[in-house]
């Protein structure tokens, strides 16, 4: 198995970051694989997969580049750079790092991905430019229109992780972050189940980067920065309140119905603010009304107060989903 040796200083300096570039790379991988991790991703694929396939149909070189660099057992490092340790650069600023990769470096990284054999058709100097152009297309066509919503989901995931961290330490926050990842103790962080040699990252910056598509990876810029890109928690990635039934929205109002719909699983006020985009005061008023009506209840967990639906709230949401438009009143 592959694991990183982490010292206390590295763990103390680690942080969660949001990266528009990593979200776009993960979306590119999802488009290439054409398989969905949850219904929300399935709907997104249905909307954008035809245009993506048409985009590559006339560009054999870029299509092969994607398959060689992102679809094998090891990502080409220049295609998945670790995000900077400080700040959250825009997509335009971040993708420059890929575009400016030296061609020799890009070819060397692809050879690692392909176990040492680079097809002659990829022995060329424009690979970084082609990769950046494709990522810019994916960002513009398939990610940027959804970015405000996706960013809220990523923020909600980070809030959930930091709550786990405050309640159960790093082991609780890391153990279900991505398949195979576990805190093993003695400063060892298992990052996957592959039989790779251990890597000491003591003294480096360790970053955790959520993405909404259902796959992740690890990346680094040795010896200073290492990143774990992980899929956002499924309950968040597949729900932002927009799925509230229309009948429920007419009864409670769309905003309040969205809050009630999200509370199929416990969430804090802060999470609800991040997921819905509503202000703290608005969410608080909705929760008070729902509490008074007996549709939600709450419990304290550590420093957080979590809200979730009561059986009456579940029944109301379920009944409104069964309501057919022709029966509405």
C-alpha positions, 0 to 999 in steps of 0.5 A, spaced: 500 500 500 502 507 499 502 511 505 506 518 506 510 519 513 507 525 516 510 529 522 506 533 527 508 540 523 506 538 517 499 535 519 499 542 524 500 546 517 495 542 513 489 545 510 483 545 506 482 549 499 478 549 493 480 549 486 477 551 480 482 547 476 482 541 480 474 541 479 475 542 472 480 536 471 475 532 475 470 534 470 474 532 464 476 525 467 468 524 469 466 526 461 472 521 459 469 515 463 462 517 462 460 514 468 456 517 474 457 517 481 451 519 483 444 522 480 446 529 479 453 527 476 448 523 471 444 529 469 450 533 468 453 528 464 447 527 459 447 535 458 455 535 456 457 529 454 455 529 447 458 536 446 465 533 449 465 527 444 464 532 438 470 536 441 474 531 441 472 527 435 476 532 430 482 532 435 485 525 435 492 528 438 488 531 444 483 525 445 489 520 445 493 525 450 487 525 455 487 517 455 494 517 456 495 522 461 489 521 465 486 514 464 491 509 466 494 507 473 498 513 474 496 521 472 501 525 468 503 530 473 503 536 469 496 535 468 494 534 475 499 540 479 498 540 486 494 547 488 498 553 491 499 553 498 496 560 499 489 563 496 484 560 491 487 562 484 482 563 479 481 558 473 484 562 468 490 563 473 491 556 475 491 553 468 497 557 466 501 552 470 499 547 465 500 551 459 507 553 461 509 546 462 516 545 458 514 540 453 520 535 455 517 535 462 510 533 459 513 528 455 517 525 461 510 525 465 506 521 460 512 516 459 511 515 466 503 514 465 505 509 460 510 505 463 516 508 459 513 507 452 510 514 448 507 513 442 510 517 436 504 521 435 505 524 442 512 526 441 511 533 440 512 540 443 504 542 443 502 537 449 501 542 454 497 547 450 493 542 447 491 540 455 490 547 457 486 549 451 481 542 452 481 544 460 479 551 458 473 548 454 471 544 459 471 550 464 467 554 460 462 549 457 461 544 463 463 547 469 463 555 470 455 555 469 455 551 475 461 554 479 457 558 484 453 552 486 459 547 486 463 552 490 457 552 495 457 544 496 465 544 496 464 549 502 459 545 505 464 539 505 469 542 508 465 545 514 463 537 515 470 535 515 472 540 520 467 538 524 469 531 524 476 534 525 474 538 532 470 532 534 474 526 533 481 528 530 485 527 524 483 520 524 476 521 523 476 527 518 481 523 514 478 515 514 473 516 509 476 521 505 477 517 499 477 509 498 483 506 501 485 512 505 486 511 512 490 514 518 494 508 520 498 511 526 505 513 528 505 519 523 503 514 517 497 516 512 495 511 507 493 514 501 491 508 497 491 501 496 497 500 491 503 497 493 508 504 492 514 505 496 512 510 502 514 517 501 516 522 507 513 528 506 515 531 513 516 539 513 512 539 506 505 543 506 499 538 506 493 540 502 486 537 502 482 539 496 474 537 495 471 536 488 464 534 486 465 529 481 466 522 484 473 521 483 480 523 486 487 523 486 494 525 489 499 530 487 505 533 489 510 538 487 516 535 491 519 537 496 514 543 498 507 541 497 502 535 497 495 534 495 489 529 496 484 531 491 478 527 494 470 527 492 465 531 496 461 527 500 455 524 496 450 527 500 452 534 499 454 533 492 447 530 490 443 535 493 443 543 494 436 544 495 434 545 488 431 538 488 425 540 492 418 538 490 414 543 486 408 542 490 412 543 497 415 549 494 408 552 493 406 550 500 412 552 504 415 557 499 421 555 495 427 557 500 424 554 506 422 547 502 429 547 499 431 547 507 427 542 509 429 537 503 436 538 505 435 535 512 434 528 510 441 527 513 443 532 519 446 538 517 448 545 521 446 552 520 452 553 517 452 547 512 445 549 510 447 557 508 453 554 504 448 549 500 443 554 499 446 560 498 441 564 503 443 568 508 444 566 515 438 570 518 434 567 512 436 560 514 435 561 521 428 564 520 426 558 516 429 553 521 425 556 527 418 555 523 420 548 521 421 547 528 415 550 531 411 546 525 414 539 528 417 538 521 424 538 523 428 537 530 435 538 532 441 535 537 447 538 539 453 534 537 460 537 540 460 544 538 455 544 533 447 544 533 445 539 527 438 539 524 434 534 521 427 532 519 422 529 524 417 523 521 412 528 520 417 532 515 419 526 512 412 524 510 411 531 508 417 531 503 415 524 501 408 526 499 409 532 495 414 528 491 408 523 489 404 529 487 403 529 480 402 535 476 396 534 474 393 533 481 395 540 483 390 544 485 
